[in-house]
């Protein structure tokens, strides 16, 4: 099991919601259990697809930029330093509205999987 990973080693890919993801710690890559941590980037003026995770709860922590968060029926501004809890089954999406891309740390438990992601 890898107990340490680096941002440079985490190869970016486009996930089902349309954001660019770097898996910083994921069981399929690092061997940890029951959780995952990734960095999501949403380019300026772009937004992710509305989606939900049927099993996973998520915590988003905004590390750079600002934007609009849709969480269920609510919409609210988010900025660097904000942390948001997303219960399982809750529709959500991000829109980047700042001067720099929106960068968010995404903690998932159970770990993120494409199979648990439903586009709406």
C-alpha positions as CSV (number, residue, x, y, z in Angstrom):
1,X,0.0,0.0,0.0
2,X,1.3,3.5,-0.9
3,X,1.0,5.8,2.2
4,X,2.2,8.8,0.3
5,X,1.4,10.2,-3.1
6,X,2.3,13.4,-4.9
7,X,0.3,15.8,-7.1
8,X,2.8,15.4,-10.0
9,X,2.4,11.6,-9.9
10,X,-1.5,11.9,-10.1
11,X,-2.2,11.9,-13.8
12,X,-5.2,14.0,-14.7
13,X,-8.2,12.6,-16.5
14,X,-11.7,13.8,-17.4
15,X,-14.3,12.3,-15.1
16,X,-18.0,11.5,-15.8
17,X,-19.1,15.0,-14.6
18,X,-16.8,16.8,-17.1
19,X,-14.2,18.1,-14.6
20,X,-10.5,17.3,-14.7
21,X,-9.6,15.0,-11.8
22,X,-6.3,14.0,-10.2
23,X,-6.8,11.0,-7.8
24,X,-4.5,12.0,-4.9
25,X,-5.4,8.9,-2.9
26,X,-7.7,6.1,-4.2
27,X,-7.9,2.4,-3.3
28,X,-7.5,1.3,-6.9
29,X,-4.3,3.2,-7.2
30,X,-2.8,3.4,-3.7
31,X,-4.4,0.6,-1.8
32,X,-6.0,2.6,0.9
33,X,-9.5,1.7,2.2
34,X,-13.0,3.1,2.3
35,X,-12.3,6.7,1.0
36,X,-10.7,8.7,-1.8
37,X,-9.3,12.2,-2.2
38,X,-9.0,13.9,-5.5
39,X,-8.5,17.4,-6.9
40,X,-11.1,18.6,-9.4
41,X,-10.5,21.5,-11.7
42,X,-13.2,23.4,-13.6
43,X,-11.9,25.8,-16.2
44,X,-13.0,29.4,-16.3
45,X,-16.6,29.9,-17.4
46,X,-17.2,26.1,-17.6
47,X,-19.4,23.9,-15.4
48,X,-19.7,20.2,-14.5
49,X,-22.7,18.2,-15.5
50,X,-25.5,17.9,-12.9
51,X,-25.0,14.5,-11.2
52,X,-25.3,12.5,-8.0
53,X,-23.6,9.6,-6.3
54,X,-26.0,7.0,-5.0
55,X,-23.6,5.6,-2.3
56,X,-20.9,8.1,-1.8
57,X,-21.0,11.1,0.5
58,X,-18.6,13.9,-0.6
59,X,-16.9,16.8,1.0
60,X,-15.7,19.6,-1.3
61,X,-13.0,22.0,-0.1
62,X,-12.3,25.0,-2.4
63,X,-8.6,25.6,-2.7
64,X,-8.6,28.2,-5.5
65,X,-11.0,30.3,-7.5
66,X,-14.7,31.0,-7.0
67,X,-17.9,29.8,-8.5
68,X,-21.5,28.7,-8.2
69,X,-22.5,25.5,-6.4
70,X,-25.8,23.8,-7.1
71,X,-26.7,21.4,-4.3
72,X,-30.1,19.9,-4.5
73,X,-32.5,22.8,-4.8
74,X,-30.0,25.4,-3.5
75,X,-27.5,27.5,-5.5
76,X,-24.8,29.5,-3.7
77,X,-21.5,31.2,-4.3
78,X,-18.3,29.3,-3.2
79,X,-14.7,30.6,-2.9
80,X,-11.3,29.5,-1.7
81,X,-11.6,28.3,1.9
82,X,-15.2,27.1,1.7
83,X,-16.1,23.5,2.6
84,X,-19.4,21.8,1.4
85,X,-20.9,18.5,2.5
86,X,-22.8,16.6,-0.2
87,X,-25.0,13.8,1.1
88,X,-25.4,10.6,-1.0
89,X,-28.1,10.9,-3.7
90,X,-28.0,14.7,-3.8
91,X,-27.8,16.3,-7.2
92,X,-24.9,18.7,-7.5
93,X,-22.7,20.6,-9.9
94,X,-20.0,23.3,-10.0
95,X,-19.6,26.4,-12.2
96,X,-16.3,28.3,-12.4
97,X,-16.9,32.1,-12.2
98,X,-13.6,33.6,-11.0
99,X,-10.5,34.9,-12.5
100,X,-8.7,31.6,-12.2
101,X,-10.0,28.0,-12.7
102,X,-12.0,26.6,-9.8
103,X,-9.9,24.0,-7.9
104,X,-11.6,21.8,-5.3
105,X,-10.4,18.9,-3.1
106,X,-13.0,16.1,-3.2
107,X,-13.2,13.6,-0.4
108,X,-15.5,10.6,-1.0
109,X,-16.6,7.8,1.2
110,X,-17.0,5.2,0.0
111,X,-14.4,6.0,-2.7
112,X,-15.3,7.6,-5.9
113,X,-16.4,5.3,-8.8
114,X,-17.8,6.0,-12.2
115,X,-20.4,3.3,-11.5
116,X,-21.7,5.3,-8.5
117,X,-22.0,8.5,-10.6
118,X,-25.4,9.2,-12.3
119,X,-25.7,12.1,-14.8
120,X,-29.0,13.9,-14.5
